[in-house]
């Protein structure tokens, strides 16, 4: 497997290249969220560990951003083909003789593999502390999410390079690049969501033809329960898809360590302001963020609609209640203002979230698609979401020019197995 891994490293084209903001942004975020002085994205061949991104060091020249494999803690991740977590390298039998303890001051170290699209370990996403530290479960969940994001960024580099090479031979660069962006977009819209005890959660979507757009959603475990978010990026094309990727991974990292929607969305707002300024492409993102926590009567929810349409609660008896006052979108205003609303979901109740494109195709009712919600009162979450998308697709007879997404969160009358 060693030759195949080294071949994947060479294909990445990341060795001996300069710093790039997509990777630096992830390492800065890791250091900020975990309070670590050093963060790295490394690419490891058979001789050295090259620091594609390094936060906290003074190394700026490409030649200085590396150390021998034998002195790198990344060698242990490569050997294990999995994460390595060290609270005190001086006491760990595997690392206590590593010269980097003295030469670089490495005491506590935690790293996850950065994998190529075909699963080979290209290097690591790691943080370093110069004092002993017990890494928490939230720290490790955050690192894992950011390592996956770094792997996705590396995968984009590989696929983009392959697409450009093919375009040079067949003059199909534009089509290949758009296909890559579409693949990225579809990865932001998972068909299957994690199973949550006591809840039935499902999503349905229909992608528009033509330009790639920026819708995304996910379901993430939090310290006290779960978080569901549904977002929409202004604009279209590859930049919108990459903005959606940044937003989704930032939300996932924030949800893994914070329970408050306001904290998570404020972190995303700051990240988007930096992203739009660095890329010199203005924009904004709307997000509906729902924190879910079990209680004796079902589930309590805390919802924040940052520029996103109001959600709807369908009660067991069919009554419909708008929930989630729309507040500021993210990444555009100098001062963020968020409105948070609490509500309860009891057995038989459902919460429905939709993107703007879905609601734009609804009739001008107080509660859009009220007839569909009435017809699906006893349906499961997936059937309800699918019914909304079907009705929206048929609405007004117009072509679908924007992505449409619906997410349903239902508390069944009987427990979900």
C-alpha positions as CSV (number, residue, x, y, z in Angstrom):
1,X,0.0,0.0,0.0
2,X,3.0,2.3,0.5
3,X,3.6,2.9,-3.2
4,X,-0.1,3.6,-3.8
5,X,-0.2,6.1,-0.9
6,X,2.9,7.9,-2.2
7,X,1.4,8.0,-5.7
8,X,-1.7,9.7,-4.2
9,X,0.5,12.2,-2.5
10,X,2.2,13.1,-5.8
11,X,-1.1,13.3,-7.6
12,X,-2.3,15.8,-5.0
13,X,0.2,18.4,-6.4
14,X,0.4,19.9,-2.9
15,X,4.0,19.2,-2.0
16,X,6.4,22.3,-2.2
17,X,3.5,24.7,-2.9
18,X,2.8,28.0,-1.2
19,X,0.3,28.8,1.5
20,X,-3.3,28.8,0.3
21,X,-6.2,30.5,2.2
22,X,-8.7,27.5,2.0
23,X,-6.2,25.4,4.1
24,X,-5.1,28.3,6.3
25,X,-8.7,29.2,7.1
26,X,-9.3,25.7,8.4
27,X,-6.1,25.6,10.6
28,X,-6.9,29.1,12.0
29,X,-10.4,27.9,12.8
30,X,-9.0,24.8,14.6
31,X,-6.7,26.9,16.7
32,X,-9.5,29.4,17.6
33,X,-12.0,26.7,18.5
34,X,-9.6,24.5,20.5
35,X,-7.4,27.3,21.9
36,X,-4.2,25.7,20.5
37,X,-1.2,27.8,19.7
38,X,-0.2,25.7,16.6
39,X,-2.2,24.1,13.8
40,X,-1.0,22.3,10.7
41,X,-2.1,20.7,7.5
42,X,0.7,18.4,6.4
43,X,1.4,16.4,3.3
44,X,3.7,13.4,4.0
45,X,5.8,11.5,1.4
46,X,8.6,9.0,2.2
47,X,11.1,11.6,3.3
48,X,9.5,14.6,4.9
49,X,6.3,16.1,6.4
50,X,5.5,19.2,4.3
51,X,3.5,21.9,6.1
52,X,0.9,22.9,3.5
53,X,-0.6,25.2,6.2
54,X,1.0,26.2,9.5
55,X,-0.5,28.5,12.0
56,X,1.6,29.7,15.0
57,X,5.0,29.3,13.3
58,X,7.3,31.9,11.8
59,X,8.1,29.7,8.7
60,X,7.1,31.5,5.5
61,X,9.5,30.1,2.9
62,X,8.4,26.8,1.3
63,X,11.8,25.2,2.1
64,X,11.4,26.0,5.8
65,X,7.9,24.5,6.1
66,X,8.8,20.9,6.6
67,X,10.6,18.4,8.8
68,X,11.9,14.9,8.3
69,X,9.3,12.1,8.6
70,X,11.3,10.5,11.4
71,X,10.9,13.7,13.5
72,X,7.3,14.3,12.6
73,X,4.3,13.1,14.7
74,X,2.5,12.7,11.4
75,X,4.3,9.4,10.9
76,X,2.2,7.8,13.6
77,X,-1.0,8.7,11.9
78,X,0.3,7.3,8.6
79,X,1.3,4.1,10.4
80,X,-2.0,3.8,12.2
81,X,-4.1,4.8,9.2
82,X,-6.2,6.7,11.8
83,X,-6.2,9.5,14.4
84,X,-3.5,9.8,17.0
85,X,-4.1,11.7,20.3
86,X,-1.3,12.4,22.7
87,X,-1.8,14.3,26.0
88,X,1.9,14.4,26.9
89,X,4.4,13.3,24.3
90,X,7.2,13.1,27.0
91,X,5.3,10.3,28.8
92,X,4.0,8.4,25.8
93,X,6.1,5.4,24.9
94,X,5.5,5.9,21.2
95,X,6.6,9.5,21.1
96,X,8.9,10.2,24.1
97,X,12.1,9.8,22.1
98,X,10.9,12.0,19.2
99,X,13.3,14.9,18.7
100,X,10.5,17.4,17.9
101,X,9.6,17.4,21.6
102,X,12.8,19.5,22.1
103,X,13.3,21.1,18.7
104,X,9.7,22.3,18.3
105,X,8.3,22.2,21.8
106,X,5.7,19.5,21.0
107,X,4.1,18.3,24.2
108,X,0.4,17.7,23.4
109,X,-0.6,16.6,19.9
110,X,-3.8,15.5,18.2
111,X,-4.1,14.7,14.5
112,X,-6.5,13.2,12.1
113,X,-5.7,11.8,8.6
114,X,-6.3,14.0,5.6
115,X,-7.4,11.5,3.0
116,X,-7.5,11.6,-0.8
117,X,-10.8,11.0,-2.6
118,X,-9.8,7.3,-3.0
119,X,-9.1,6.9,0.7
120,X,-5.3,7.2,0.9
121,X,-3.7,9.2,3.7
122,X,-2.1,12.3,2.2
123,X,-1.0,13.7,5.6
124,X,-2.6,15.1,8.7
125,X,-4.8,17.8,10.1
126,X,-3.3,18.4,13.5
127,X,-3.1,20.9,16.4
128,X,-0.2,21.2,18.9
129,X,0.2,22.5,22.4
130,X,3.4,23.2,24.2
131,X,2.0,22.0,27.5
132,X,0.3,18.8,28.6
133,X,-3.3,18.7,27.7
134,X,-6.2,16.3,27.9
135,X,-8.1,16.6,24.6
136,X,-11.9,16.5,25.1
137,X,-14.4,14.5,23.0
138,X,-15.6,17.9,21.6
139,X,-12.0,18.8,20.6
140,X,-11.7,15.5,18.7
141,X,-15.1,15.9,17.0
142,X,-14.1,19.4,15.8
143,X,-10.7,18.1,14.5
144,X,-12.3,15.3,12.7
145,X,-14.8,17.6,10.9
146,X,-12.0,20.0,9.9
147,X,-9.8,17.2,8.7
148,X,-12.6,16.0,6.5
149,X,-12.9,19.6,5.1
150,X,-9.2,19.7,4.4
151,X,-9.4,16.4,2.6
152,X,-12.3,17.8,0.6
153,X,-10.2,20.8,-0.3
154,X,-7.3,18.5,-1.4
155,X,-9.8,16.5,-3.4
156,X,-10.9,19.6,-5.2
157,X,-7.3,20.3,-6.1
158,X,-6.8,16.8,-7.5
159,X,-10.1,16.8,-9.4
160,X,-9.6,20.4,-10.7
161,X,-6.1,19.5,-11.9
162,X,-7.4,16.3,-13.6
163,X,-10.2,18.3,-15.2
164,X,-7.8,20.9,-16.5
165,X,-5.5,18.3,-18.0
166,X,-8.4,16.6,-19.7
167,X,-9.6,20.0,-21.0
168,X,-6.2,20.7,-22.5
169,X,-6.7,17.5,-24.6
170,X,-10.3,17.6,-25.3
171,X,-11.2,21.3,-24.7
172,X,-13.8,20.4,-22.1
173,X,-12.4,22.3,-19.1
174,X,-15.7,24.2,-18.4
175,X,-17.8,21.1,-18.4
176,X,-15.4,19.2,-16.2
177,X,-15.2,22.1,-13.7
178,X,-19.0,22.5,-13.5
179,X,-19.3,18.7,-13.0
180,X,-16.9,18.9,-10.2
181,X,-18.8,21.7,-8.6
182,X,-22.0,19.8,-9.0
183,X,-20.4,16.8,-7.3
184,X,-19.4,19.1,-4.4
185,X,-22.9,20.5,-4.3
186,X,-24.5,17.1,-4.1
187,X,-22.1,16.2,-1.2
188,X,-23.6,19.1,0.7
189,X,-27.1,17.6,0.3
190,X,-26.8,14.1,2.0
191,X,-29.6,11.7,1.0
192,X,-29.3,9.9,4.3
193,X,-29.1,11.6,7.7
194,X,-28.0,10.1,11.0
195,X,-30.6,8.2,13.1
196,X,-31.7,10.0,16.2
197,X,-33.5,8.2,19.0
198,X,-37.1,9.3,19.3
199,X,-37.1,11.4,16.1
200,X,-37.9,10.8,12.4
201,X,-35.8,13.2,10.3
202,X,-35.6,13.3,6.5
203,X,-34.8,15.7,3.7
204,X,-35.8,15.9,0.1
205,X,-34.5,18.1,-2.7
206,X,-34.5,18.8,-6.4
207,X,-31.6,20.4,-8.1
208,X,-32.1,23.0,-10.7
209,X,-30.6,22.5,-14.2
210,X,-27.8,24.7,-15.4
211,X,-25.6,26.6,-13.0
212,X,-24.5,25.1,-9.7
213,X,-26.1,26.8,-6.7
214,X,-25.4,26.8,-3.0
215,X,-28.0,25.0,-0.9
216,X,-26.9,22.8,2.0
217,X,-28.2,21.0,5.1
218,X,-27.0,18.6,7.8
219,X,-27.8,16.9,11.1
220,X,-25.1,17.1,13.7
221,X,-24.8,15.8,17.3
222,X,-24.2,18.6,19.9
223,X,-23.1,18.4,23.5
224,X,-26.7,18.4,24.7
225,X,-28.7,16.9,21.8
226,X,-28.7,17.5,18.0
227,X,-28.7,20.4,15.6
228,X,-30.4,20.6,12.2
229,X,-29.5,23.4,9.8
230,X,-30.7,24.3,6.3
231,X,-28.8,27.0,4.4
232,X,-28.8,28.9,1.1
233,X,-25.9,30.8,-0.5
234,X,-26.6,33.8,-2.6
235,X,-25.2,33.5,-6.1
236,X,-24.4,30.5,-8.3
237,X,-21.5,28.6,-9.8
238,X,-18.4,27.1,-8.2
239,X,-17.9,30.0,-5.8
240,X,-21.4,29.5,-4.4
241,X,-20.7,25.7,-4.0
242,X,-17.4,26.4,-2.2
243,X,-19.1,29.0,0.1
244,X,-21.7,26.4,0.9
245,X,-18.9,23.9,1.8
246,X,-17.3,26.5,4.1
247,X,-20.6,27.3,5.8
248,X,-21.5,23.6,6.3
249,X,-18.2,22.6,7.8
250,X,-18.1,25.7,10.0
251,X,-21.6,24.9,11.3
252,X,-20.6,21.3,11.9
253,X,-17.5,22.3,13.8
254,X,-19.4,24.9,15.9
255,X,-22.3,22.6,16.6
256,X,-19.9,19.9,17.9
257,X,-18.8,22.2,20.7
258,X,-21.7,24.8,21.4
259,X,-25.3,24.4,22.2
260,X,-26.5,27.9,21.5
261,X,-27.6,28.7,17.9
262,X,-26.4,32.3,18.4
263,X,-22.9,31.2,19.2
264,X,-22.7,28.9,16.2
265,X,-24.2,31.4,13.8
266,X,-22.0,34.2,15.0
267,X,-18.9,32.1,14.4
268,X,-20.2,31.4,10.9
269,X,-20.9,35.1,10.3
270,X,-17.3,36.0,11.1
271,X,-16.0,33.3,8.9
272,X,-18.1,34.4,6.0
273,X,-17.0,38.0,6.4
274,X,-13.4,36.9,6.1
275,X,-14.2,34.6,3.1
276,X,-16.0,37.2,1.1
277,X,-13.3,39.8,1.8
278,X,-10.5,37.4,0.9
279,X,-12.1,36.2,-2.3
280,X,-13.3,39.8,-3.2
281,X,-16.7,38.3,-4.1
282,X,-19.5,39.8,-2.1
283,X,-22.4,37.7,-0.9
284,X,-24.4,36.4,2.0
285,X,-25.8,33.2,3.4
286,X,-29.2,32.4,5.0
287,X,-29.5,29.7,7.6
288,X,-32.3,28.1,9.6
289,X,-30.6,26.5,12.6
290,X,-32.5,24.3,15.0
291,X,-31.1,23.0,18.3
292,X,-33.0,20.0,19.5
293,X,-33.0,18.6,23.1
294,X,-35.0,15.7,24.5
295,X,-37.3,16.3,27.5
296,X,-40.0,14.5,29.4
297,X,-42.8,15.5,26.9
298,X,-40.9,15.0,23.7
299,X,-38.3,17.5,22.5
300,X,-37.6,21.2,23.0
301,X,-36.3,23.2,20.1
302,X,-34.5,26.5,19.8
303,X,-34.7,27.9,16.3
304,X,-32.9,30.9,14.7
305,X,-33.7,31.9,11.1
306,X,-30.7,34.0,10.0
307,X,-32.3,35.6,6.9
308,X,-34.1,32.3,6.2
309,X,-37.8,31.8,5.7
310,X,-40.0,31.0,8.7
311,X,-40.4,27.4,9.6
312,X,-43.7,25.7,10.3
313,X,-44.7,23.3,13.2
314,X,-47.5,20.9,12.2
315,X,-49.2,19.8,15.4
316,X,-50.7,16.3,15.9
317,X,-54.2,17.6,15.3
318,X,-53.1,19.3,12.0
319,X,-52.9,22.8,13.4
320,X,-50.1,24.8,11.7
321,X,-47.9,27.3,13.6
322,X,-45.2,29.5,12.0
323,X,-42.0,29.5,14.1
324,X,-38.6,31.2,13.9
325,X,-38.7,35.0,13.2
326,X,-36.5,35.9,10.3
327,X,-33.5,38.0,11.4
328,X,-30.2,39.1,9.8
329,X,-28.6,37.1,7.0
330,X,-25.0,36.1,7.5
331,X,-21.8,37.5,6.0
332,X,-23.2,40.9,4.8
333,X,-24.1,43.2,7.7
334,X,-21.5,44.9,9.9
335,X,-23.5,44.0,13.1
336,X,-25.3,40.7,13.3
337,X,-28.8,40.7,14.9
338,X,-30.4,37.3,15.7
339,X,-33.8,36.4,17.0
340,X,-34.2,33.1,18.8
341,X,-37.4,31.3,19.5
342,X,-38.1,28.3,21.7
343,X,-40.9,25.8,21.0
344,X,-41.9,22.3,21.9
345,X,-42.4,19.2,19.7
346,X,-44.6,16.6,21.3
347,X,-45.5,13.1,19.9
348,X,-47.3,13.5,16.6
349,X,-45.8,17.0,15.9
350,X,-43.5,17.9,12.9
351,X,-41.2,20.8,12.1
352,X,-40.8,21.7,8.5
353,X,-38.0,23.7,7.0
354,X,-37.8,24.9,3.4
355,X,-35.5,26.9,1.2
356,X,-36.7,30.2,-0.5
357,X,-37.1,28.5,-3.8
358,X,-39.7,26.1,-2.4
359,X,-41.7,28.9,-0.8
360,X,-41.5,31.1,-3.9
361,X,-43.5,28.4,-5.8
362,X,-46.2,28.2,-3.2
363,X,-49.5,29.9,-3.2
364,X,-49.7,33.2,-1.2
365,X,-51.2,31.5,1.9
366,X,-50.3,32.3,5.5
367,X,-48.8,28.9,5.7
368,X,-47.4,27.7,2.3
369,X,-48.4,24.2,1.3
370,X,-51.0,23.9,4.0
371,X,-53.0,21.5,1.9
372,X,-49.9,19.2,1.5
373,X,-49.2,19.3,5.2
374,X,-52.9,18.3,5.9
375,X,-52.7,15.5,3.4
376,X,-49.5,14.1,4.9
377,X,-50.6,14.5,8.6
378,X,-50.0,10.8,9.4
379,X,-47.1,10.3,6.9
380,X,-43.5,9.8,8.0
381,X,-40.9,12.6,7.6
382,X,-39.6,11.4,4.3
383,X,-43.0,11.2,2.6
384,X,-43.9,14.7,3.9
385,X,-40.6,16.2,2.6
386,X,-41.1,14.5,-0.8
387,X,-44.7,15.7,-1.1
388,X,-43.6,19.3,-0.5
389,X,-40.9,19.1,-3.2
390,X,-43.3,17.4,-5.6
391,X,-45.9,20.1,-5.2
392,X,-43.2,22.9,-5.4
393,X,-41.8,21.3,-8.6
394,X,-45.3,21.4,-10.2
395,X,-46.1,24.9,-8.9
396,X,-47.1,27.5,-11.5
397,X,-45.9,25.3,-14.3
398,X,-42.5,27.2,-14.5
399,X,-39.2,25.5,-15.0
400,X,-37.2,24.9,-11.9
401,X,-34.4,27.6,-11.9
402,X,-33.3,27.2,-8.3
403,X,-32.5,24.3,-6.0
404,X,-35.4,23.3,-3.7
405,X,-34.9,21.6,-0.3
406,X,-37.3,20.6,2.4
407,X,-36.4,19.1,5.8
408,X,-38.9,17.5,8.1
409,X,-38.4,16.7,11.8
410,X,-41.1,14.5,13.3
411,X,-41.8,13.1,16.7
412,X,-43.6,9.8,16.1
413,X,-46.5,8.7,18.2
414,X,-44.6,5.6,18.9
415,X,-40.7,5.5,19.4
416,X,-38.5,5.2,16.3
417,X,-36.4,2.1,16.4
